[in-house]
Amino acid sequence: MLNKPDDRTDNVERIQYNIDKTNKNSELADDMIEITDDEKTKENLEAKNERRETALRSMKKEIKQEAIDKENGYK
């Protein structure tokens, strides 16, 4: 069985979609933090947003590299 060739042509778009989705989820969590009185819920949402920030930093680095690679024809 042959492996599928590595198709990176949509990586920039896919990563951007994930960045947008992560930002939206972070905003929704911030909204929940503002309206909830449950301290445990607030702590959980704040912890999730911290992890999202870490993930966003990684995705932003990755998208920059993918954009460079795409511009260079994935050489």
mmCIF file of the N, C-alpha and C atoms, coordinates in Angstrom:
data_MODEL
# 
_entry.id   MODEL 
# 
loop_
_atom_site.group_PDB 
_atom_site.id 
_atom_site.type_symbol 
_atom_site.label_atom_id 
_atom_site.label_alt_id 
_atom_site.label_comp_id 
_atom_site.label_asym_id 
_atom_site.label_entity_id 
_atom_site.label_seq_id 
_atom_site.pdbx_PDB_ins_code 
_atom_site.Cartn_x 
_atom_site.Cartn_y 
_atom_site.Cartn_z 
_atom_site.occupancy 
_atom_site.B_iso_or_equiv 
_atom_site.pdbx_formal_charge 
_atom_site.auth_seq_id 
_atom_site.auth_comp_id 
_atom_site.auth_asym_id 
_atom_site.auth_atom_id 
_atom_site.pdbx_PDB_model_num 
ATOM 1   N N  . MET A 1 1  ? 0.845   -1.184 0.000  1.00 0.00 ? 1  MET A N  1 
ATOM 2   C CA . MET A 1 1  ? 0.000   0.000  0.000  1.00 0.00 ? 1  MET A CA 1 
ATOM 3   C C  . MET A 1 1  ? 0.892   1.250  0.000  1.00 0.00 ? 1  MET A C  1 
ATOM 4   N N  . LEU A 1 2  ? 0.623   2.157  -0.889 1.00 0.00 ? 2  LEU A N  1 
ATOM 5   C CA . LEU A 1 2  ? 1.406   3.381  -0.998 1.00 0.00 ? 2  LEU A CA 1 
ATOM 6   C C  . LEU A 1 2  ? 0.845   4.460  -0.083 1.00 0.00 ? 2  LEU A C  1 
ATOM 7   N N  . ASN A 1 3  ? 1.757   5.234  0.496  1.00 0.00 ? 3  ASN A N  1 
ATOM 8   C CA . ASN A 1 3  ? 1.330   6.374  1.309  1.00 0.00 ? 3  ASN A CA 1 
ATOM 9   C C  . ASN A 1 3  ? 0.860   7.503  0.406  1.00 0.00 ? 3  ASN A C  1 
ATOM 10  N N  . LYS A 1 4  ? -0.110  8.261  0.894  1.00 0.00 ? 4  LYS A N  1 
ATOM 11  C CA . LYS A 1 4  ? -0.559  9.422  0.146  1.00 0.00 ? 4  LYS A CA 1 
ATOM 12  C C  . LYS A 1 4  ? 0.542   10.471 0.172  1.00 0.00 ? 4  LYS A C  1 
ATOM 13  N N  . PRO A 1 5  ? 0.733   11.180 -0.930 1.00 0.00 ? 5  PRO A N  1 
ATOM 14  C CA . PRO A 1 5  ? 1.740   12.247 -0.928 1.00 0.00 ? 5  PRO A CA 1 
ATOM 15  C C  . PRO A 1 5  ? 1.345   13.350 0.051  1.00 0.00 ? 5  PRO A C  1 
ATOM 16  N N  . ASP A 1 6  ? 2.346   14.005 0.597  1.00 0.00 ? 6  ASP A N  1 
ATOM 17  C CA . ASP A 1 6  ? 2.118   15.086 1.545  1.00 0.00 ? 6  ASP A CA 1 
ATOM 18  C C  . ASP A 1 6  ? 1.557   16.300 0.814  1.00 0.00 ? 6  ASP A C  1 
ATOM 19  N N  . ASP A 1 7  ? 0.299   16.618 1.054  1.00 0.00 ? 7  ASP A N  1 
ATOM 20  C CA . ASP A 1 7  ? -0.351  17.767 0.416  1.00 0.00 ? 7  ASP A CA 1 
ATOM 21  C C  . ASP A 1 7  ? -0.495  18.890 1.431  1.00 0.00 ? 7  ASP A C  1 
ATOM 22  N N  . ARG A 1 8  ? 0.379   19.876 1.324  1.00 0.00 ? 8  ARG A N  1 
ATOM 23  C CA . ARG A 1 8  ? 0.380   20.975 2.278  1.00 0.00 ? 8  ARG A CA 1 
ATOM 24  C C  . ARG A 1 8  ? -0.286  22.223 1.718  1.00 0.00 ? 8  ARG A C  1 
ATOM 25  N N  . THR A 1 9  ? -0.915  22.122 0.575  1.00 0.00 ? 9  THR A N  1 
ATOM 26  C CA . THR A 1 9  ? -1.422  23.313 -0.110 1.00 0.00 ? 9  THR A CA 1 
ATOM 27  C C  . THR A 1 9  ? -2.482  24.074 0.683  1.00 0.00 ? 9  THR A C  1 
ATOM 28  N N  . ASP A 1 10 ? -3.197  23.394 1.581  1.00 0.00 ? 10 ASP A N  1 
ATOM 29  C CA . ASP A 1 10 ? -4.235  24.092 2.346  1.00 0.00 ? 10 ASP A CA 1 
ATOM 30  C C  . ASP A 1 10 ? -3.843  24.328 3.810  1.00 0.00 ? 10 ASP A C  1 
ATOM 31  N N  . ASN A 1 11 ? -2.579  24.122 4.135  1.00 0.00 ? 11 ASN A N  1 
ATOM 32  C CA . ASN A 1 11 ? -2.154  24.262 5.528  1.00 0.00 ? 11 ASN A CA 1 
ATOM 33  C C  . ASN A 1 11 ? -2.367  25.662 6.085  1.00 0.00 ? 11 ASN A C  1 
ATOM 34  N N  . VAL A 1 12 ? -2.045  26.682 5.302  1.00 0.00 ? 12 VAL A N  1 
ATOM 35  C CA . VAL A 1 12 ? -2.205  28.051 5.799  1.00 0.00 ? 12 VAL A CA 1 
ATOM 36  C C  . VAL A 1 12 ? -3.677  28.314 6.122  1.00 0.00 ? 12 VAL A C  1 
ATOM 37  N N  . GLU A 1 13 ? -4.557  27.920 5.241  1.00 0.00 ? 13 GLU A N  1 
ATOM 38  C CA . GLU A 1 13 ? -5.985  28.129 5.452  1.00 0.00 ? 13 GLU A CA 1 
ATOM 39  C C  . GLU A 1 13 ? -6.491  27.313 6.643  1.00 0.00 ? 13 GLU A C  1 
ATOM 40  N N  . ARG A 1 14 ? -6.022  26.083 6.754  1.00 0.00 ? 14 ARG A N  1 
ATOM 41  C CA . ARG A 1 14 ? -6.447  25.215 7.859  1.00 0.00 ? 14 ARG A CA 1 
ATOM 42  C C  . ARG A 1 14 ? -5.981  25.779 9.200  1.00 0.00 ? 14 ARG A C  1 
ATOM 43  N N  . ILE A 1 15 ? -4.742  26.225 9.250  1.00 0.00 ? 15 ILE A N  1 
ATOM 44  C CA . ILE A 1 15 ? -4.212  26.789 10.490 1.00 0.00 ? 15 ILE A CA 1 
ATOM 45  C C  . ILE A 1 15 ? -4.953  28.079 10.830 1.00 0.00 ? 15 ILE A C  1 
ATOM 46  N N  . GLN A 1 16 ? -5.227  28.912 9.826  1.00 0.00 ? 16 GLN A N  1 
ATOM 47  C CA . GLN A 1 16 ? -5.961  30.157 10.080 1.00 0.00 ? 16 GLN A CA 1 
ATOM 48  C C  . GLN A 1 16 ? -7.350  29.859 10.619 1.00 0.00 ? 16 GLN A C  1 
ATOM 49  N N  . TYR A 1 17 ? -8.004  28.836 10.073 1.00 0.00 ? 17 TYR A N  1 
ATOM 50  C CA . TYR A 1 17 ? -9.318  28.427 10.581 1.00 0.00 ? 17 TYR A CA 1 
ATOM 51  C C  . TYR A 1 17 ? -9.215  28.046 12.055 1.00 0.00 ? 17 TYR A C  1 
ATOM 52  N N  . ASN A 1 18 ? -8.177  27.284 12.403 1.00 0.00 ? 18 ASN A N  1 
ATOM 53  C CA . ASN A 1 18 ? -7.993  26.867 13.794 1.00 0.00 ? 18 ASN A CA 1 
ATOM 54  C C  . ASN A 1 18 ? -7.697  28.057 14.702 1.00 0.00 ? 18 ASN A C  1 
ATOM 55  N N  . ILE A 1 19 ? -6.931  29.019 14.214 1.00 0.00 ? 19 ILE A N  1 
ATOM 56  C CA . ILE A 1 19 ? -6.656  30.232 14.996 1.00 0.00 ? 19 ILE A CA 1 
ATOM 57  C C  . ILE A 1 19 ? -7.956  30.993 15.244 1.00 0.00 ? 19 ILE A C  1 
ATOM 58  N N  . ASP A 1 20 ? -8.747  31.160 14.189 1.00 0.00 ? 20 ASP A N  1 
ATOM 59  C CA . ASP A 1 20 ? -10.018 31.879 14.321 1.00 0.00 ? 20 ASP A CA 1 
ATOM 60  C C  . ASP A 1 20 ? -10.947 31.186 15.308 1.00 0.00 ? 20 ASP A C  1 
ATOM 61  N N  . LYS A 1 21 ? -11.025 29.858 15.209 1.00 0.00 ? 21 LYS A N  1 
ATOM 62  C CA . LYS A 1 21 ? -11.892 29.081 16.093 1.00 0.00 ? 21 LYS A CA 1 
ATOM 63  C C  . LYS A 1 21 ? -11.416 29.186 17.548 1.00 0.00 ? 21 LYS A C  1 
ATOM 64  N N  . THR A 1 22 ? -10.117 29.117 17.753 1.00 0.00 ? 22 THR A N  1 
ATOM 65  C CA . THR A 1 22 ? -9.558  29.208 19.099 1.00 0.00 ? 22 THR A CA 1 
ATOM 66  C C  . THR A 1 22 ? -9.810  30.590 19.689 1.00 0.00 ? 22 THR A C  1 
ATOM 67  N N  . ASN A 1 23 ? -9.640  31.631 18.879 1.00 0.00 ? 23 ASN A N  1 
ATOM 68  C CA . ASN A 1 23 ? -9.934  32.994 19.353 1.00 0.00 ? 23 ASN A CA 1 
ATOM 69  C C  . ASN A 1 23 ? -11.397 33.129 19.753 1.00 0.00 ? 23 ASN A C  1 
ATOM 70  N N  . LYS A 1 24 ? -12.285 32.585 18.930 1.00 0.00 ? 24 LYS A N  1 
ATOM 71  C CA . LYS A 1 24 ? -13.722 32.664 19.225 1.00 0.00 ? 24 LYS A CA 1 
ATOM 72  C C  . LYS A 1 24 ? -14.048 31.931 20.527 1.00 0.00 ? 24 LYS A C  1 
ATOM 73  N N  . ASN A 1 25 ? -13.481 30.736 20.705 1.00 0.00 ? 25 ASN A N  1 
ATOM 74  C CA . ASN A 1 25 ? -13.725 29.984 21.932 1.00 0.00 ? 25 ASN A CA 1 
ATOM 75  C C  . ASN A 1 25 ? -13.191 30.722 23.155 1.00 0.00 ? 25 ASN A C  1 
ATOM 76  N N  . SER A 1 26 ? -12.068 31.379 23.001 1.00 0.00 ? 26 SER A N  1 
ATOM 77  C CA . SER A 1 26 ? -11.498 32.154 24.095 1.00 0.00 ? 26 SER A CA 1 
ATOM 78  C C  . SER A 1 26 ? -12.411 33.325 24.464 1.00 0.00 ? 26 SER A C  1 
ATOM 79  N N  . GLU A 1 27 ? -12.941 33.999 23.438 1.00 0.00 ? 27 GLU A N  1 
ATOM 80  C CA . GLU A 1 27 ? -13.869 35.107 23.677 1.00 0.00 ? 27 GLU A CA 1 
ATOM 81  C C  . GLU A 1 27 ? -15.136 34.624 24.379 1.00 0.00 ? 27 GLU A C  1 
ATOM 82  N N  . LEU A 1 28 ? -15.666 33.483 23.933 1.00 0.00 ? 28 LEU A N  1 
ATOM 83  C CA . LEU A 1 28 ? -16.862 32.930 24.569 1.00 0.00 ? 28 LEU A CA 1 
ATOM 84  C C  . LEU A 1 28 ? -16.590 32.568 26.030 1.00 0.00 ? 28 LEU A C  1 
ATOM 85  N N  . ALA A 1 29 ? -15.409 32.023 26.285 1.00 0.00 ? 29 ALA A N  1 
ATOM 86  C CA . ALA A 1 29 ? -15.036 31.681 27.662 1.00 0.00 ? 29 ALA A CA 1 
ATOM 87  C C  . ALA A 1 29 ? -14.920 32.952 28.508 1.00 0.00 ? 29 ALA A C  1 
ATOM 88  N N  . ASP A 1 30 ? -14.333 34.006 27.936 1.00 0.00 ? 30 ASP A N  1 
ATOM 89  C CA . ASP A 1 30 ? -14.246 35.284 28.659 1.00 0.00 ? 30 ASP A CA 1 
ATOM 90  C C  . ASP A 1 30 ? -15.629 35.803 29.016 1.00 0.00 ? 30 ASP A C  1 
ATOM 91  N N  . ASP A 1 31 ? -16.567 35.679 28.075 1.00 0.00 ? 31 ASP A N  1 
ATOM 92  C CA . ASP A 1 31 ? -17.943 36.104 28.344 1.00 0.00 ? 31 ASP A CA 1 
ATOM 93  C C  . ASP A 1 31 ? -18.540 35.309 29.497 1.00 0.00 ? 31 ASP A C  1 
ATOM 94  N N  . MET A 1 32 ? -18.309 34.003 29.504 1.00 0.00 ? 32 MET A N  1 
ATOM 95  C CA . MET A 1 32 ? -18.830 33.153 30.585 1.00 0.00 ? 32 MET A CA 1 
ATOM 96  C C  . MET A 1 32 ? -18.194 33.515 31.929 1.00 0.00 ? 32 MET A C  1 
ATOM 97  N N  . ILE A 1 33 ? -16.897 33.802 31.904 1.00 0.00 ? 33 ILE A N  1 
ATOM 98  C CA . ILE A 1 33 ? -16.190 34.186 33.133 1.00 0.00 ? 33 ILE A CA 1 
ATOM 99  C C  . ILE A 1 33 ? -16.836 35.438 33.729 1.00 0.00 ? 33 ILE A C  1 
ATOM 100 N N  . GLU A 1 34 ? -17.217 36.364 32.863 1.00 0.00 ? 34 GLU A N  1 
ATOM 101 C CA . GLU A 1 34 ? -17.827 37.615 33.322 1.00 0.00 ? 34 GLU A CA 1 
ATOM 102 C C  . GLU A 1 34 ? -19.190 37.403 33.980 1.00 0.00 ? 34 GLU A C  1 
ATOM 103 N N  . ILE A 1 35 ? -19.946 36.429 33.518 1.00 0.00 ? 35 ILE A N  1 
ATOM 104 C CA . ILE A 1 35 ? -21.326 36.305 34.014 1.00 0.00 ? 35 ILE A CA 1 
ATOM 105 C C  . ILE A 1 35 ? -21.531 35.219 35.062 1.00 0.00 ? 35 ILE A C  1 
ATOM 106 N N  . THR A 1 36 ? -20.545 34.337 35.230 1.00 0.00 ? 36 THR A N  1 
ATOM 107 C CA . THR A 1 36 ? -20.760 33.244 36.179 1.00 0.00 ? 36 THR A CA 1 
ATOM 108 C C  . THR A 1 36 ? -20.292 33.638 37.580 1.00 0.00 ? 36 THR A C  1 
ATOM 109 N N  . ASP A 1 37 ? -20.986 33.106 38.560 1.00 0.00 ? 37 ASP A N  1 
ATOM 110 C CA . ASP A 1 37 ? -20.595 33.318 39.959 1.00 0.00 ? 37 ASP A CA 1 
ATOM 111 C C  . ASP A 1 37 ? -19.846 32.111 40.505 1.00 0.00 ? 37 ASP A C  1 
ATOM 112 N N  . ASP A 1 38 ? -19.803 31.043 39.724 1.00 0.00 ? 38 ASP A N  1 
ATOM 113 C CA . ASP A 1 38 ? -19.171 29.803 40.165 1.00 0.00 ? 38 ASP A CA 1 
ATOM 114 C C  . ASP A 1 38 ? -17.648 29.913 40.015 1.00 0.00 ? 38 ASP A C  1 
ATOM 115 N N  . GLU A 1 39 ? -16.955 29.958 41.145 1.00 0.00 ? 39 GLU A N  1 
ATOM 116 C CA . GLU A 1 39 ? -15.499 30.139 41.121 1.00 0.00 ? 39 GLU A CA 1 
ATOM 117 C C  . GLU A 1 39 ? -14.780 28.985 40.425 1.00 0.00 ? 39 GLU A C  1 
ATOM 118 N N  . LYS A 1 40 ? -15.283 27.770 40.609 1.00 0.00 ? 40 LYS A N  1 
ATOM 119 C CA . LYS A 1 40 ? -14.656 26.606 39.967 1.00 0.00 ? 40 LYS A CA 1 
ATOM 120 C C  . LYS A 1 40 ? -14.769 26.725 38.444 1.00 0.00 ? 40 LYS A C  1 
ATOM 121 N N  . THR A 1 41 ? -15.933 27.138 37.979 1.00 0.00 ? 41 THR A N  1 
ATOM 122 C CA . THR A 1 41 ? -16.128 27.332 36.539 1.00 0.00 ? 41 THR A CA 1 
ATOM 123 C C  . THR A 1 41 ? -15.181 28.403 36.015 1.00 0.00 ? 41 THR A C  1 
ATOM 124 N N  . LYS A 1 42 ? -15.066 29.511 36.758 1.00 0.00 ? 42 LYS A N  1 
ATOM 125 C CA . LYS A 1 42 ? -14.154 30.578 36.355 1.00 0.00 ? 42 LYS A CA 1 
ATOM 126 C C  . LYS A 1 42 ? -12.728 30.063 36.260 1.00 0.00 ? 42 LYS A C  1 
ATOM 127 N N  . GLU A 1 43 ? -12.304 29.323 37.264 1.00 0.00 ? 43 GLU A N  1 
ATOM 128 C CA . GLU A 1 43 ? -10.940 28.776 37.270 1.00 0.00 ? 43 GLU A CA 1 
ATOM 129 C C  . GLU A 1 43 ? -10.713 27.854 36.083 1.00 0.00 ? 43 GLU A C  1 
ATOM 130 N N  . ASN A 1 44 ? -11.679 26.987 35.811 1.00 0.00 ? 44 ASN A N  1 
ATOM 131 C CA . ASN A 1 44 ? -11.558 26.063 34.674 1.00 0.00 ? 44 ASN A CA 1 
ATOM 132 C C  . ASN A 1 44 ? -11.473 26.815 33.343 1.00 0.00 ? 44 ASN A C  1 
ATOM 133 N N  . LEU A 1 45 ? -12.322 27.824 33.176 1.00 0.00 ? 45 LEU A N  1 
ATOM 134 C CA . LEU A 1 45 ? -12.326 28.594 31.938 1.00 0.00 ? 45 LEU A CA 1 
ATOM 135 C C  . LEU A 1 45 ? -11.038 29.399 31.787 1.00 0.00 ? 45 LEU A C  1 
ATOM 136 N N  . GLU A 1 46 ? -10.545 29.959 32.882 1.00 0.00 ? 46 GLU A N  1 
ATOM 137 C CA . GLU A 1 46 ? -9.291  30.709 32.830 1.00 0.00 ? 46 GLU A CA 1 
ATOM 138 C C  . GLU A 1 46 ? -8.124  29.786 32.470 1.00 0.00 ? 46 GLU A C  1 
ATOM 139 N N  . ALA A 1 47 ? -8.128  28.576 33.019 1.00 0.00 ? 47 ALA A N  1 
ATOM 140 C CA . ALA A 1 47 ? -7.074  27.607 32.700 1.00 0.00 ? 47 ALA A CA 1 
ATOM 141 C C  . ALA A 1 47 ? -7.147  27.209 31.222 1.00 0.00 ? 47 ALA A C  1 
ATOM 142 N N  . LYS A 1 48 ? -8.362  27.005 30.714 1.00 0.00 ? 48 LYS A N  1 
ATOM 143 C CA . LYS A 1 48 ? -8.525  26.664 29.292 1.00 0.00 ? 48 LYS A CA 1 
ATOM 144 C C  . LYS A 1 48 ? -8.009  27.794 28.419 1.00 0.00 ? 48 LYS A C  1 
ATOM 145 N N  . ASN A 1 49 ? -8.307  29.038 28.802 1.00 0.00 ? 49 ASN A N  1 
ATOM 146 C CA . ASN A 1 49 ? -7.851  30.165 27.996 1.00 0.00 ? 49 ASN A CA 1 
ATOM 147 C C  . ASN A 1 49 ? -6.335  30.311 28.030 1.00 0.00 ? 49 ASN A C  1 
ATOM 148 N N  . GLU A 1 50 ? -5.720  29.956 29.143 1.00 0.00 ? 50 GLU A N  1 
ATOM 149 C CA . GLU A 1 50 ? -4.253  29.969 29.197 1.00 0.00 ? 50 GLU A CA 1 
ATOM 150 C C  . GLU A 1 50 ? -3.687  28.939 28.215 1.00 0.00 ? 50 GLU A C  1 
ATOM 151 N N  . ARG A 1 51 ? -4.289  27.755 28.184 1.00 0.00 ? 51 ARG A N  1 
ATOM 152 C CA . ARG A 1 51 ? -3.843  26.737 27.229 1.00 0.00 ? 51 ARG A CA 1 
ATOM 153 C C  . ARG A 1 51 ? -4.095  27.186 25.794 1.00 0.00 ? 51 ARG A C  1 
ATOM 154 N N  . ARG A 1 52 ? -5.211  27.875 25.583 1.00 0.00 ? 52 ARG A N  1 
ATOM 155 C CA . ARG A 1 52 ? -5.507  28.390 24.243 1.00 0.00 ? 52 ARG A CA 1 
ATOM 156 C C  . ARG A 1 52 ? -4.452  29.411 23.815 1.00 0.00 ? 52 ARG A C  1 
ATOM 157 N N  . GLU A 1 53 ? -4.032  30.268 24.729 1.00 0.00 ? 53 GLU A N  1 
ATOM 158 C CA . GLU A 1 53 ? -3.000  31.259 24.407 1.00 0.00 ? 53 GLU A CA 1 
ATOM 159 C C  . GLU A 1 53 ? -1.698  30.576 23.993 1.00 0.00 ? 53 GLU A C  1 
ATOM 160 N N  . THR A 1 54 ? -1.338  29.521 24.700 1.00 0.00 ? 54 THR A N  1 
ATOM 161 C CA . THR A 1 54 ? -0.138  28.761 24.346 1.00 0.00 ? 54 THR A CA 1 
ATOM 162 C C  . THR A 1 54 ? -0.297  28.150 22.964 1.00 0.00 ? 54 THR A C  1 
ATOM 163 N N  . ALA A 1 55 ? -1.459  27.578 22.703 1.00 0.00 ? 55 ALA A N  1 
ATOM 164 C CA . ALA A 1 55 ? -1.725  26.975 21.399 1.00 0.00 ? 55 ALA A CA 1 
ATOM 165 C C  . ALA A 1 55 ? -1.704  28.028 20.293 1.00 0.00 ? 55 ALA A C  1 
ATOM 166 N N  . LEU A 1 56 ? -2.266  29.196 20.572 1.00 0.00 ? 56 LEU A N  1 
ATOM 167 C CA . LEU A 1 56 ? -2.279  30.269 19.571 1.00 0.00 ? 56 LEU A CA 1 
ATOM 168 C C  . LEU A 1 56 ? -0.871  30.716 19.208 1.00 0.00 ? 56 LEU A C  1 
ATOM 169 N N  . ARG A 1 57 ? -0.009  30.840 20.201 1.00 0.00 ? 57 ARG A N  1 
ATOM 170 C CA . ARG A 1 57 ? 1.380   31.220 19.906 1.00 0.00 ? 57 ARG A CA 1 
ATOM 171 C C  . ARG A 1 57 ? 2.028   30.198 18.973 1.00 0.00 ? 57 ARG A C  1 
ATOM 172 N N  . SER A 1 58 ? 1.801   28.928 19.240 1.00 0.00 ? 58 SER A N  1 
ATOM 173 C CA . SER A 1 58 ? 2.360   27.871 18.391 1.00 0.00 ? 58 SER A CA 1 
ATOM 174 C C  . SER A 1 58 ? 1.770   27.919 16.986 1.00 0.00 ? 58 SER A C  1 
ATOM 175 N N  . MET A 1 59 ? 0.454   28.097 16.898 1.00 0.00 ? 59 MET A N  1 
ATOM 176 C CA . MET A 1 59 ? -0.189  28.144 15.583 1.00 0.00 ? 59 MET A CA 1 
ATOM 177 C C  . MET A 1 59 ? 0.281   29.342 14.781 1.00 0.00 ? 59 MET A C  1 
ATOM 178 N N  . LYS A 1 60 ? 0.514   30.471 15.444 1.00 0.00 ? 60 LYS A N  1 
ATOM 179 C CA . LYS A 1 60 ? 0.976   31.663 14.731 1.00 0.00 ? 60 LYS A CA 1 
ATOM 180 C C  . LYS A 1 60 ? 2.386   31.465 14.188 1.00 0.00 ? 60 LYS A C  1 
ATOM 181 N N  . LYS A 1 61 ? 3.227   30.792 14.947 1.00 0.00 ? 61 LYS A N  1 
ATOM 182 C CA . LYS A 1 61 ? 4.569   30.474 14.446 1.00 0.00 ? 61 LYS A CA 1 
ATOM 183 C C  . LYS A 1 61 ? 4.462   29.526 13.247 1.00 0.00 ? 61 LYS A C  1 
ATOM 184 N N  . GLU A 1 62 ? 3.599   28.531 13.385 1.00 0.00 ? 62 GLU A N  1 
ATOM 185 C CA . GLU A 1 62 ? 3.438   27.536 12.323 1.00 0.00 ? 62 GLU A CA 1 
ATOM 186 C C  . GLU A 1 62 ? 2.887   28.170 11.050 1.00 0.00 ? 62 GLU A C  1 
ATOM 187 N N  . ILE A 1 63 ? 1.915   29.052 11.185 1.00 0.00 ? 63 ILE A N  1 
ATOM 188 C CA . ILE A 1 63 ? 1.312   29.642 9.988  1.00 0.00 ? 63 ILE A CA 1 
ATOM 189 C C  . ILE A 1 63 ? 2.319   30.533 9.267  1.00 0.00 ? 63 ILE A C  1 
ATOM 190 N N  . LYS A 1 64 ? 3.180   31.218 10.023 1.00 0.00 ? 64 LYS A N  1 
ATOM 191 C CA . LYS A 1 64 ? 4.220   32.035 9.378  1.00 0.00 ? 64 LYS A CA 1 
ATOM 192 C C  . LYS A 1 64 ? 5.145   31.154 8.541  1.00 0.00 ? 64 LYS A C  1 
ATOM 193 N N  . GLN A 1 65 ? 5.565   30.036 9.119  1.00 0.00 ? 65 GLN A N  1 
ATOM 194 C CA . GLN A 1 65 ? 6.461   29.135 8.391  1.00 0.00 ? 65 GLN A CA 1 
ATOM 195 C C  . GLN A 1 65 ? 5.763   28.519 7.184  1.00 0.00 ? 65 GLN A C  1 
ATOM 196 N N  . GLU A 1 66 ? 4.527   28.124 7.348  1.00 0.00 ? 66 GLU A N  1 
ATOM 197 C CA . GLU A 1 66 ? 3.775   27.555 6.228  1.00 0.00 ? 66 GLU A CA 1 
ATOM 198 C C  . GLU A 1 66 ? 3.585   28.577 5.111  1.00 0.00 ? 66 GLU A C  1 
ATOM 199 N N  . ALA A 1 67 ? 3.335   29.828 5.474  1.00 0.00 ? 67 ALA A N  1 
ATOM 200 C CA . ALA A 1 67 ? 3.165   30.864 4.464  1.00 0.00 ? 67 ALA A CA 1 
ATOM 201 C C  . ALA A 1 67 ? 4.456   31.074 3.682  1.00 0.00 ? 67 ALA A C  1 
ATOM 202 N N  . ILE A 1 68 ? 5.577   31.050 4.383  1.00 0.00 ? 68 ILE A N  1 
ATOM 203 C CA . ILE A 1 68 ? 6.881   31.173 3.712  1.00 0.00 ? 68 ILE A CA 1 
ATOM 204 C C  . ILE A 1 68 ? 7.098   29.989 2.788  1.00 0.00 ? 68 ILE A C  1 
ATOM 205 N N  . ASP A 1 69 ? 6.838   28.785 3.296  1.00 0.00 ? 69 ASP A N  1 
ATOM 206 C CA . ASP A 1 69 ? 7.011   27.581 2.483  1.00 0.00 ? 69 ASP A CA 1 
ATOM 207 C C  . ASP A 1 69 ? 6.100   27.596 1.261  1.00 0.00 ? 69 ASP A C  1 
ATOM 208 N N  . LYS A 1 70 ? 4.853   28.045 1.453  1.00 0.00 ? 70 LYS A N  1 
ATOM 209 C CA . LYS A 1 70 ? 3.903   28.101 0.334  1.00 0.00 ? 70 LYS A CA 1 
ATOM 210 C C  . LYS A 1 70 ? 4.409   29.102 -0.715 1.00 0.00 ? 70 LYS A C  1 
ATOM 211 N N  . GLU A 1 71 ? 4.883   30.248 -0.244 1.00 0.00 ? 71 GLU A N  1 
ATOM 212 C CA . GLU A 1 71 ? 5.404   31.267 -1.168 1.00 0.00 ? 71 GLU A CA 1 
ATOM 213 C C  . GLU A 1 71 ? 6.589   30.731 -1.964 1.00 0.00 ? 71 GLU A C  1 
ATOM 214 N N  . ASN A 1 72 ? 7.389   29.882 -1.333 1.00 0.00 ? 72 ASN A N  1 
ATOM 215 C CA . ASN A 1 72 ? 8.572   29.304 -1.981 1.00 0.00 ? 72 ASN A CA 1 
ATOM 216 C C  . ASN A 1 72 ? 8.259   28.009 -2.720 1.00 0.00 ? 72 ASN A C  1 
ATOM 217 N N  . GLY A 1 73 ? 6.999   27.690 -2.860 1.00 0.00 ? 73 GLY A N  1 
ATOM 218 C CA . GLY A 1 73 ? 6.619   26.487 -3.607 1.00 0.00 ? 73 GLY A CA 1 
ATOM 219 C C  . GLY A 1 73 ? 6.918   25.191 -2.891 1.00 0.00 ? 73 GLY A C  1 
ATOM 220 N N  . TYR A 1 74 ? 6.982   25.213 -1.571 1.00 0.00 ? 74 TYR A N  1 
ATOM 221 C CA . TYR A 1 74 ? 7.240   24.020 -0.740 1.00 0.00 ? 74 TYR A CA 1 
ATOM 222 C C  . TYR A 1 74 ? 8.513   23.298 -1.140 1.00 0.00 ? 74 TYR A C  1 
ATOM 223 N N  . LYS A 1 75 ? 9.553   24.063 -1.367 1.00 0.00 ? 75 LYS A N  1 
ATOM 224 C CA . LYS A 1 75 ? 10.843  23.467 -1.758 1.00 0.00 ? 75 LYS A CA 1 
ATOM 225 C C  . LYS A 1 75 ? 11.588  22.964 -0.544 1.00 0.00 ? 75 LYS A C  1 
# 
